[in-house]
Amino acid sequence: MEGNKLFIILIQTGAFISAFAGITAGIVMANVTKKFGTGILASGFKSIAIGVILIALGIITDAIQAYFQNYNNLTFITILISVKEILFVAGTYIIVIGSKKTGDKLENLIK
């Protein structure tokens, strides 16, 4: 049983590392201030950055959920699953919509 706990901790460590890398990427993207052309890319990066950060927070929530599954607290696990799914859906939605709007604005510049 101890080997199983160590394995879970190692896997969740990887999840935390990737999540914090995602948060860092989101912060870097949100801080892009260079005005490429009319500033479309900078504004697109800012909206997409929010989605990246939400997905990273979902990864952290997933790691926490995996840790607490061993304690058989179904109410807490259900809440964590709900929060995780909301973060994933919202983050993905924001990235898709932000990318589409940025693409549409860039396409209009070319016309």
N, CA, C and O atoms as a GROMACS GRO file, in nm:
protein
  444
    1MET      N    1   0.082  -0.120   0.000
    1MET     CA    2   0.000   0.000   0.000
    1MET      C    3   0.086   0.126   0.000
    1MET      O    4   0.047   0.226  -0.060
    2GLU      N    5   0.200   0.124   0.065
    2GLU     CA    6   0.287   0.241   0.069
    2GLU      C    7   0.342   0.275  -0.069
    2GLU      O    8   0.356   0.392  -0.104
    3GLY      N    9   0.373   0.173  -0.148
    3GLY     CA   10   0.421   0.194  -0.284
    3GLY      C   11   0.316   0.262  -0.370
    3GLY      O   12   0.349   0.345  -0.455
    4ASN      N   13   0.190   0.227  -0.348
    4ASN     CA   14   0.080   0.289  -0.421
    4ASN      C   15   0.068   0.437  -0.388
    4ASN      O   16   0.046   0.518  -0.478
    5LYS      N   17   0.082   0.473  -0.261
    5LYS     CA   18   0.075   0.614  -0.220
    5LYS      C   19   0.190   0.693  -0.280
    5LYS      O   20   0.171   0.806  -0.325
    6LEU      N   21   0.308   0.634  -0.282
    6LEU     CA   22   0.424   0.702  -0.341
    6LEU      C   23   0.401   0.724  -0.490
    6LEU      O   24   0.434   0.831  -0.543
    7PHE      N   25   0.346   0.625  -0.558
    7PHE     CA   26   0.318   0.637  -0.701
    7PHE      C   27   0.218   0.750  -0.727
    7PHE      O   28   0.236   0.828  -0.820
    8ILE      N   29   0.113   0.758  -0.645
    8ILE     CA   30   0.013   0.865  -0.659
    8ILE      C   31   0.078   1.001  -0.638
    8ILE      O   32   0.050   1.096  -0.712
    9ILE      N   33   0.163   1.011  -0.539
    9ILE     CA   34   0.230   1.138  -0.510
    9ILE      C   35   0.319   1.179  -0.627
    9ILE      O   36   0.322   1.297  -0.664
   10LEU      N   37   0.391   1.084  -0.686
   10LEU     CA   38   0.477   1.116  -0.801
   10LEU      C   39   0.396   1.163  -0.921
   10LEU      O   40   0.434   1.258  -0.989
   11ILE      N   41   0.284   1.097  -0.946
   11ILE     CA   42   0.199   1.137  -1.059
   11ILE      C   43   0.140   1.275  -1.035
   11ILE      O   44   0.137   1.358  -1.126
   12GLN      N   45   0.095   1.302  -0.914
   12GLN     CA   46   0.035   1.431  -0.883
   12GLN      C   47   0.140   1.542  -0.884
   12GLN      O   48   0.107   1.658  -0.913
   13THR      N   49   0.264   1.509  -0.852
   13THR     CA   50   0.372   1.607  -0.862
   13THR      C   51   0.387   1.653  -1.006
   13THR      O   52   0.404   1.772  -1.032
   14GLY      N   53   0.380   1.559  -1.099
   14GLY     CA   54   0.385   1.595  -1.240
   14GLY      C   55   0.269   1.683  -1.280
   14GLY      O   56   0.285   1.776  -1.359
   15ALA      N   57   0.151   1.655  -1.226
   15ALA     CA   58   0.033   1.737  -1.256
   15ALA      C   59   0.051   1.879  -1.203
   15ALA      O   60   0.017   1.975  -1.272
   16PHE      N   61   0.104   1.893  -1.082
   16PHE     CA   62   0.126   2.026  -1.026
   16PHE      C   63   0.230   2.103  -1.108
   16PHE      O   64   0.213   2.222  -1.132
   17ILE      N   65   0.336   2.035  -1.150
   17ILE     CA   66   0.440   2.102  -1.229
   17ILE      C   67   0.380   2.152  -1.361
   17ILE      O   68   0.403   2.266  -1.400
   18SER      N   69   0.303   2.067  -1.429
   18SER     CA   70   0.244   2.109  -1.555
   18SER      C   71   0.140   2.220  -1.534
   18SER      O   72   0.128   2.310  -1.617
   19ALA      N   73   0.067   2.213  -1.425
   19ALA     CA   74  -0.033   2.317  -1.398
   19ALA      C   75   0.034   2.451  -1.371
   19ALA      O   76  -0.012   2.554  -1.421
   20PHE      N   77   0.139   2.452  -1.294
   20PHE     CA   78   0.208   2.578  -1.266
   20PHE      C   79   0.278   2.631  -1.391
   20PHE      O   80   0.290   2.752  -1.407
   21ALA      N   81   0.324   2.542  -1.479
   21ALA     CA   82   0.378   2.587  -1.607
   21ALA      C   83   0.267   2.652  -1.690
   21ALA      O   84   0.290   2.753  -1.757
   22GLY      N   85   0.147   2.594  -1.686
   22GLY     CA   86   0.033   2.653  -1.757
   22GLY      C   87  -0.005   2.789  -1.702
   22GLY      O   88  -0.035   2.882  -1.777
   23ILE      N   89  -0.003   2.802  -1.570
   23ILE     CA   90  -0.034   2.932  -1.508
   23ILE      C   91   0.071   3.035  -1.548
   23ILE      O   92   0.038   3.149  -1.578
   24THR      N   93   0.198   2.993  -1.548
   24THR     CA   94   0.305   3.084  -1.589
   24THR      C   95   0.288   3.127  -1.734
   24THR      O   96   0.304   3.244  -1.767
   25ALA      N   97   0.254   3.032  -1.822
   25ALA     CA   98   0.229   3.064  -1.962
   25ALA      C   99   0.113   3.162  -1.976
   25ALA      O  100   0.119   3.256  -2.055
   26GLY      N  101   0.008   3.140  -1.898
   26GLY     CA  102  -0.106   3.230  -1.901
   26GLY      C  103  -0.070   3.371  -1.858
   26GLY      O  104  -0.116   3.469  -1.917
   27ILE      N  105   0.012   3.381  -1.754
   27ILE     CA  106   0.055   3.513  -1.706
   27ILE      C  107   0.141   3.582  -1.811
   27ILE      O  108   0.126   3.702  -1.835
   28VAL      N  109   0.233   3.507  -1.873
   28VAL     CA  110   0.318   3.564  -1.977
   28VAL      C  111   0.231   3.612  -2.094
   28VAL      O  112   0.252   3.722  -2.146
   29MET      N  113   0.135   3.529  -2.135
   29MET     CA  114   0.047   3.567  -2.246
   29MET      C  115  -0.036   3.690  -2.210
   29MET      O  116  -0.058   3.777  -2.295
   30ALA      N  117  -0.083   3.697  -2.088
   30ALA     CA  118  -0.166   3.810  -2.047
   30ALA      C  119  -0.086   3.940  -2.041
   30ALA      O  120  -0.144   4.048  -2.054
   31ASN      N  121   0.043   3.930  -2.022
   31ASN     CA  122   0.127   4.049  -2.011
   31ASN      C  123   0.186   4.095  -2.145
   31ASN      O  124   0.268   4.187  -2.147
   32VAL      N  125   0.145   4.033  -2.254
   32VAL     CA  126   0.192   4.077  -2.385
   32VAL      C  127   0.132   4.215  -2.411
   32VAL      O  128   0.010   4.232  -2.417
   33THR      N  129   0.220   4.312  -2.427
   33THR     CA  130   0.172   4.449  -2.448
   33THR      C  131   0.214   4.505  -2.583
   33THR      O  132   0.170   4.613  -2.623
   34LYS      N  133   0.300   4.433  -2.653
   34LYS     CA  134   0.342   4.482  -2.784
   34LYS      C  135   0.222   4.487  -2.876
   34LYS      O  136   0.140   4.394  -2.880
   35LYS      N  137   0.212   4.592  -2.949
   35LYS     CA  138   0.101   4.609  -3.041
   35LYS      C  139   0.143   4.560  -3.179
   35LYS      O  140   0.207   4.633  -3.255
   36PHE      N  141   0.107   4.437  -3.210
   36PHE     CA  142   0.133   4.382  -3.342
   36PHE      C  143   0.022   4.432  -3.433
   36PHE      O  144  -0.095   4.400  -3.412
   37GLY      N  145   0.057   4.507  -3.533
   37GLY     CA  146  -0.045   4.561  -3.622
   37GLY      C  147  -0.136   4.655  -3.546
   37GLY      O  148  -0.095   4.764  -3.506
   38THR      N  149  -0.258   4.614  -3.527
   38THR     CA  150  -0.355   4.698  -3.457
   38THR      C  151  -0.376   4.653  -3.312
   38THR      O  152  -0.471   4.698  -3.247
   39GLY      N  153  -0.290   4.568  -3.262
   39GLY     CA  154  -0.304   4.520  -3.125
   39GLY      C  155  -0.394   4.399  -3.112
   39GLY      O  156  -0.432   4.361  -3.002
   40ILE      N  157  -0.430   4.339  -3.225
   40ILE     CA  158  -0.523   4.226  -3.224
   40ILE      C  159  -0.461   4.106  -3.153
   40ILE      O  160  -0.528   4.040  -3.073
   41LEU      N  161  -0.334   4.078  -3.182
   41LEU     CA  162  -0.272   3.962  -3.119
   41LEU      C  163  -0.257   3.979  -2.969
   41LEU      O  164  -0.276   3.884  -2.893
   42ALA      N  165  -0.224   4.100  -2.926
   42ALA     CA  166  -0.210   4.124  -2.782
   42ALA      C  167  -0.343   4.105  -2.710
   42ALA      O  168  -0.347   4.045  -2.603
   43SER      N  169  -0.451   4.154  -2.769
   43SER     CA  170  -0.581   4.137  -2.703
   43SER      C  171  -0.625   3.991  -2.710
   43SER      O  172  -0.688   3.942  -2.617
   44GLY      N  173  -0.592   3.921  -2.820
   44GLY     CA  174  -0.624   3.779  -2.831
   44GLY      C  175  -0.549   3.697  -2.729
   44GLY      O  176  -0.605   3.606  -2.668
   45PHE      N  177  -0.420   3.729  -2.709
   45PHE     CA  178  -0.340   3.658  -2.610
   45PHE      C  179  -0.399   3.675  -2.471
   45PHE      O  180  -0.399   3.581  -2.391
   46LYS      N  181  -0.447   3.793  -2.440
   46LYS     CA  182  -0.503   3.819  -2.306
   46LYS      C  183  -0.626   3.732  -2.280
   46LYS      O  184  -0.641   3.676  -2.172
   47SER      N  185  -0.714   3.722  -2.378
   47SER     CA  186  -0.834   3.641  -2.356
   47SER      C  187  -0.800   3.492  -2.351
   47SER      O  188  -0.854   3.420  -2.268
   48ILE      N  189  -0.711   3.447  -2.437
   48ILE     CA  190  -0.671   3.306  -2.437
   48ILE      C  191  -0.598   3.272  -2.308
   48ILE      O  192  -0.611   3.160  -2.258
   49ALA      N  193  -0.522   3.366  -2.254
   49ALA     CA  194  -0.448   3.343  -2.129
   49ALA      C  195  -0.541   3.308  -2.014
   49ALA      O  196  -0.508   3.225  -1.930
   50ILE      N  197  -0.658   3.370  -2.011
   50ILE     CA  198  -0.755   3.339  -1.905
   50ILE      C  199  -0.798   3.194  -1.916
   50ILE      O  200  -0.808   3.125  -1.814
   51GLY      N  201  -0.822   3.146  -2.036
   51GLY     CA  202  -0.860   3.006  -2.057
   51GLY      C  203  -0.749   2.911  -2.016
   51GLY      O  204  -0.776   2.807  -1.956
   52VAL      N  205  -0.625   2.946  -2.048
   52VAL     CA  206  -0.511   2.861  -2.010
   52VAL      C  207  -0.500   2.852  -1.859
   52VAL      O  208  -0.475   2.744  -1.805
   53ILE      N  209  -0.517   2.962  -1.791
   53ILE     CA  210  -0.509   2.963  -1.645
   53ILE      C  211  -0.622   2.879  -1.584
   53ILE      O  212  -0.600   2.807  -1.487
   54LEU      N  213  -0.743   2.889  -1.640
   54LEU     CA  214  -0.855   2.810  -1.587
   54LEU      C  215  -0.829   2.660  -1.605
   54LEU      O  216  -0.859   2.581  -1.515
   55ILE      N  217  -0.774   2.620  -1.718
   55ILE     CA  218  -0.743   2.479  -1.739
   55ILE      C  219  -0.634   2.434  -1.642
   55ILE      O  220  -0.640   2.323  -1.590
   56ALA      N  221  -0.534   2.519  -1.618
   56ALA     CA  222  -0.430   2.485  -1.521
   56ALA      C  223  -0.489   2.468  -1.381
   56ALA      O  224  -0.449   2.377  -1.307
   57LEU      N  225  -0.583   2.553  -1.345
   57LEU     CA  226  -0.649   2.538  -1.214
   57LEU      C  227  -0.731   2.409  -1.210
   57LEU      O  228  -0.742   2.346  -1.104
   58GLY      N  229  -0.788   2.369  -1.324
   58GLY     CA  230  -0.858   2.241  -1.332
   58GLY      C  231  -0.764   2.124  -1.310
   58GLY      O  232  -0.801   2.025  -1.246
   59ILE      N  233  -0.642   2.134  -1.363
   59ILE     CA  234  -0.542   2.028  -1.343
   59ILE      C  235  -0.505   2.019  -1.194
   59ILE      O  236  -0.490   1.909  -1.141
   60ILE      N  237  -0.490   2.133  -1.129
   60ILE     CA  238  -0.459   2.132  -0.986
   60ILE      C  239  -0.574   2.070  -0.908
   60ILE      O  240  -0.552   1.991  -0.817
   61THR      N  241  -0.697   2.105  -0.943
   61THR     CA  242  -0.814   2.047  -0.877
   61THR      C  243  -0.818   1.897  -0.897
   61THR      O  244  -0.854   1.823  -0.806
   62ASP      N  245  -0.782   1.851  -1.018
   62ASP     CA  246  -0.779   1.708  -1.047
   62ASP      C  247  -0.674   1.638  -0.959
   62ASP      O  248  -0.699   1.528  -0.909
   63ALA      N  249  -0.560   1.700  -0.942
   63ALA     CA  250  -0.456   1.641  -0.857
   63ALA      C  251  -0.501   1.632  -0.712
   63ALA      O  252  -0.474   1.533  -0.644
   64ILE      N  253  -0.569   1.734  -0.665
   64ILE     CA  254  -0.620   1.733  -0.528
   64ILE      C  255  -0.727   1.625  -0.514
   64ILE      O  256  -0.731   1.554  -0.413
   65GLN      N  257  -0.812   1.613  -0.614
   65GLN     CA  258  -0.918   1.511  -0.611
   65GLN      C  259  -0.859   1.371  -0.602
   65GLN      O  260  -0.907   1.289  -0.524
   66ALA      N  261  -0.756   1.344  -0.680
   66ALA     CA  262  -0.694   1.211  -0.678
   66ALA      C  263  -0.634   1.181  -0.541
   66ALA      O  264  -0.637   1.066  -0.496
   67TYR      N  265  -0.582   1.281  -0.475
   67TYR     CA  266  -0.525   1.261  -0.342
   67TYR      C  267  -0.634   1.229  -0.240
   67TYR      O  268  -0.617   1.140  -0.156
   68PHE      N  269  -0.747   1.300  -0.247
   68PHE     CA  270  -0.854   1.282  -0.148
   68PHE      C  271  -0.945   1.163  -0.176
   68PHE      O  272  -1.028   1.130  -0.093
   69GLN      N  273  -0.931   1.098  -0.291
   69GLN     CA  274  -1.015   0.982  -0.320
   69GLN      C  275  -0.989   0.868  -0.222
   69GLN      O  276  -1.075   0.782  -0.203
   70ASN      N  277  -0.873   0.866  -0.162
   70ASN     CA  278  -0.841   0.761  -0.066
   70ASN      C  279  -0.916   0.776   0.066
   70ASN      O  280  -0.919   0.683   0.147
   71TYR      N  281  -0.978   0.893   0.090
   71TYR     CA  282  -1.043   0.919   0.218
   71TYR      C  283  -1.193   0.891   0.215
   71TYR      O  284  -1.259   0.905   0.318
   72ASN      N  285  -1.248   0.852   0.101
   72ASN     CA  286  -1.388   0.812   0.088
   72ASN      C  287  -1.487   0.918   0.135
   72ASN      O  288  -1.592   0.885   0.190
   73ASN      N  289  -1.456   1.044   0.114
   73ASN     CA  290  -1.548   1.153   0.145
   73ASN      C  291  -1.619   1.192   0.015
   73ASN      O  292  -1.572   1.279  -0.058
   74LEU      N  293  -1.732   1.127  -0.012
   74LEU     CA  294  -1.800   1.144  -0.141
   74LEU      C  295  -1.848   1.286  -0.166
   74LEU      O  296  -1.846   1.332  -0.280
   75THR      N  297  -1.891   1.357  -0.063
   75THR     CA  298  -1.940   1.493  -0.081
   75THR      C  299  -1.827   1.583  -0.129
   75THR      O  300  -1.844   1.658  -0.225
   76PHE      N  301  -1.712   1.576  -0.064
   76PHE     CA  302  -1.598   1.658  -0.100
   76PHE      C  303  -1.547   1.622  -0.240
   76PHE      O  304  -1.514   1.711  -0.318
   77ILE      N  305  -1.541   1.495  -0.271
   77ILE     CA  306  -1.495   1.450  -0.403
   77ILE      C  307  -1.592   1.497  -0.511
   77ILE      O  308  -1.547   1.539  -0.618
   78THR      N  309  -1.721   1.492  -0.485
   78THR     CA  310  -1.821   1.539  -0.581
   78THR      C  311  -1.805   1.688  -0.609
   78THR      O  312  -1.814   1.732  -0.723
   79ILE      N  313  -1.780   1.764  -0.504
   79ILE     CA  314  -1.758   1.908  -0.521
   79ILE      C  315  -1.633   1.932  -0.604
   79ILE      O  316  -1.634   2.015  -0.695
   80LEU      N  317  -1.525   1.859  -0.575
   80LEU     CA  318  -1.401   1.875  -0.651
   80LEU      C  319  -1.420   1.839  -0.798
   80LEU      O  320  -1.370   1.909  -0.886
   81ILE      N  321  -1.491   1.731  -0.824
   81ILE     CA  322  -1.518   1.691  -0.963
   81ILE      C  323  -1.598   1.800  -1.035
   81ILE      O  324  -1.569   1.833  -1.150
   82SER      N  325  -1.698   1.854  -0.968
   82SER     CA  326  -1.780   1.960  -1.029
   82SER      C  327  -1.696   2.084  -1.059
   82SER      O  328  -1.707   2.141  -1.168
   83VAL      N  329  -1.614   2.125  -0.964
   83VAL     CA  330  -1.529   2.242  -0.984
   83VAL      C  331  -1.431   2.217  -1.099
   83VAL      O  332  -1.411   2.304  -1.184
   84LYS      N  333  -1.371   2.099  -1.101
   84LYS     CA  334  -1.275   2.064  -1.206
   84LYS      C  335  -1.341   2.071  -1.343
   84LYS      O  336  -1.285   2.131  -1.435
   85GLU      N  337  -1.458   2.012  -1.358
   85GLU     CA  338  -1.526   2.011  -1.487
   85GLU      C  339  -1.566   2.152  -1.531
   85GLU      O  340  -1.555   2.185  -1.649
   86ILE      N  341  -1.611   2.233  -1.437
   86ILE     CA  342  -1.647   2.372  -1.470
   86ILE      C  343  -1.523   2.448  -1.518
   86ILE      O  344  -1.530   2.522  -1.616
   87LEU      N  345  -1.410   2.429  -1.450
   87LEU     CA  346  -1.286   2.496  -1.491
   87LEU      C  347  -1.242   2.450  -1.629
   87LEU      O  348  -1.202   2.532  -1.712
   88PHE      N  349  -1.248   2.319  -1.656
   88PHE     CA  350  -1.208   2.268  -1.787
   88PHE      C  351  -1.299   2.320  -1.898
   88PHE      O  352  -1.250   2.364  -2.003
   89VAL      N  353  -1.430   2.316  -1.876
   89VAL     CA  354  -1.523   2.362  -1.980
   89VAL      C  355  -1.509   2.512  -2.003
   89VAL      O  356  -1.504   2.557  -2.117
   90ALA      N  357  -1.503   2.590  -1.895
   90ALA     CA  358  -1.490   2.735  -1.910
   90ALA      C  359  -1.357   2.771  -1.977
   90ALA      O  360  -1.354   2.857  -2.066
   91GLY      N  361  -1.249   2.708  -1.935
   91GLY     CA  362  -1.118   2.736  -1.994
   91GLY      C  363  -1.114   2.703  -2.142
   91GLY      O  364  -1.064   2.782  -2.222
   92THR      N  365  -1.167   2.588  -2.177
   92THR     CA  366  -1.169   2.547  -2.318
   92THR      C  367  -1.257   2.641  -2.400
   92THR      O  368  -1.220   2.680  -2.511
   93TYR      N  369  -1.371   2.677  -2.347
   93TYR     CA  370  -1.463   2.768  -2.417
   93TYR      C  371  -1.395   2.903  -2.442
   93TYR      O  372  -1.403   2.957  -2.553
   94ILE      N  373  -1.329   2.957  -2.340
   94ILE     CA  374  -1.263   3.087  -2.354
   94ILE      C  375  -1.151   3.080  -2.457
   94ILE      O  376  -1.134   3.173  -2.536
   95ILE      N  377  -1.074   2.971  -2.458
   95ILE     CA  378  -0.966   2.957  -2.555
   95ILE      C  379  -1.023   2.950  -2.697
   95ILE      O  380  -0.972   3.016  -2.788
   96VAL      N  381  -1.127   2.870  -2.717
   96VAL     CA  382  -1.185   2.855  -2.850
   96VAL      C  383  -1.245   2.987  -2.899
   96VAL      O  384  -1.220   3.029  -3.012
   97ILE      N  385  -1.324   3.051  -2.816
   97ILE     CA  386  -1.388   3.176  -2.855
   97ILE      C  387  -1.283   3.286  -2.877
   97ILE      O  388  -1.292   3.362  -2.973
   98GLY      N  389  -1.183   3.293  -2.787
   98GLY     CA  390  -1.077   3.393  -2.803
   98GLY      C  391  -0.997   3.371  -2.930
   98GLY      O  392  -0.963   3.468  -2.999
   99SER      N  393  -0.968   3.247  -2.962
   99SER     CA  394  -0.895   3.216  -3.086
   99SER      C  395  -0.978   3.251  -3.208
   99SER      O  396  -0.927   3.307  -3.305
  100LYS      N  397  -1.107   3.218  -3.203
  100LYS     CA  398  -1.196   3.248  -3.317
  100LYS      C  399  -1.206   3.397  -3.339
  100LYS      O  400  -1.196   3.443  -3.453
  101LYS      N  401  -1.227   3.474  -3.232
  101LYS     CA  402  -1.238   3.619  -3.247
  101LYS      C  403  -1.109   3.680  -3.299
  101LYS      O  404  -1.112   3.768  -3.385
  102THR      N  405  -0.995   3.632  -3.249
  102THR     CA  406  -0.867   3.683  -3.296
  102THR      C  407  -0.847   3.649  -3.443
  102THR      O  408  -0.804   3.734  -3.521
  103GLY      N  409  -0.879   3.525  -3.480
  103GLY     CA  410  -0.868   3.486  -3.621
  103GLY      C  411  -0.958   3.568  -3.711
  103GLY      O  412  -0.917   3.609  -3.819
  104ASP      N  413  -1.081   3.592  -3.666
  104ASP     CA  414  -1.174   3.672  -3.745
  104ASP      C  415  -1.123   3.816  -3.764
  104ASP      O  416  -1.133   3.873  -3.872
  105LYS      N  417  -1.069   3.873  -3.657
  105LYS     CA  418  -1.016   4.010  -3.666
  105LYS      C  419  -0.896   4.016  -3.760
  105LYS      O  420  -0.884   4.110  -3.840
  106LEU      N  421  -0.808   3.917  -3.751
  106LEU     CA  422  -0.692   3.915  -3.842
  106LEU      C  423  -0.736   3.894  -3.987
  106LEU      O  424  -0.678   3.953  -4.078
  107GLU      N  425  -0.837   3.812  -4.006
  107GLU     CA  426  -0.889   3.788  -4.142
  107GLU      C  427  -0.948   3.916  -4.200
  107GLU      O  428  -0.932   3.944  -4.319
  108ASN      N  429  -1.017   3.993  -4.116
  108ASN     CA  430  -1.076   4.119  -4.163
  108ASN      C  431  -0.968   4.220  -4.201
  108ASN      O  432  -0.992   4.304  -4.288
  109LEU      N  433  -0.852   4.214  -4.140
  109LEU     CA  434  -0.743   4.303  -4.176
  109LEU      C  435  -0.690   4.274  -4.316
  109LEU      O  436  -0.648   4.365  -4.388
  110ILE      N  437  -0.692   4.148  -4.353
  110ILE     CA  438  -0.637   4.107  -4.480
  110ILE      C  439  -0.729   4.146  -4.596
  110ILE      O  440  -0.682   4.168  -4.708
  111LYS      N  441  -0.857   4.153  -4.570
  111LYS     CA  442  -0.955   4.185  -4.676
  111LYS      C  443  -0.937   4.324  -4.729
  111LYS      O  444  -1.010   4.366  -4.818
   0.00000   0.00000   0.00000
